[in-house]
Amino acid sequence: MKKRVVFFVLLFSSMLANAQNVDTLKQVIATCKNDTNKVNTLLELAYASNFIESVLINIKALELALKLNYTLGVVVSYNQLGDAYWYHSDFDKAQDN
């Protein structure tokens, strides 16, 4: 019984920390200039988001990275898009990315 309580406390605190992290990342994005830092923050937010939000945020990061000619941002965006599609069993889109 004690182990279950500890498990649920840790699970809840982890979920709460993730929600706070997402809110912080959204605030940072709102104040960032369109530069590589914004791409990196978008990528962090996409990684911490659910599937649909992740795909949309990764697309924004990819577009900005392409506009800035930021190669690492482009690579990570495509990789995260591929991972998101892979985990949702859309293997064709995963392979495209």
C-alpha positions, 0 to 999 in steps of 0.5 A: 500500500505504501509503495502505491501511495509513493508511486501516485505522489511521484506520478502526480508531481511529475505531471504537475512539473510537466504542466508548469514546464509547458506553461513556462515554455509558452511564455518564453516563446511569446517573448522570443525573437524569431531566432534559433533560440525560439526554434529550440524552445519550440522544439522543447515545447513540442517534445513535452506536448501531446501528439497533435500539439507536437506535430503543429509546434514541430511544423512551426519550428521547422518553418522557422528553422528553414527560414533562418537556415538553421540546419540543426533545427531543421534536423531535430524538427524532422526527427521529432515529427518522425517520432511523433508519427511513428508512435502513432503508427503512421509509418509512412509519414514517419518515414517521410520525416 
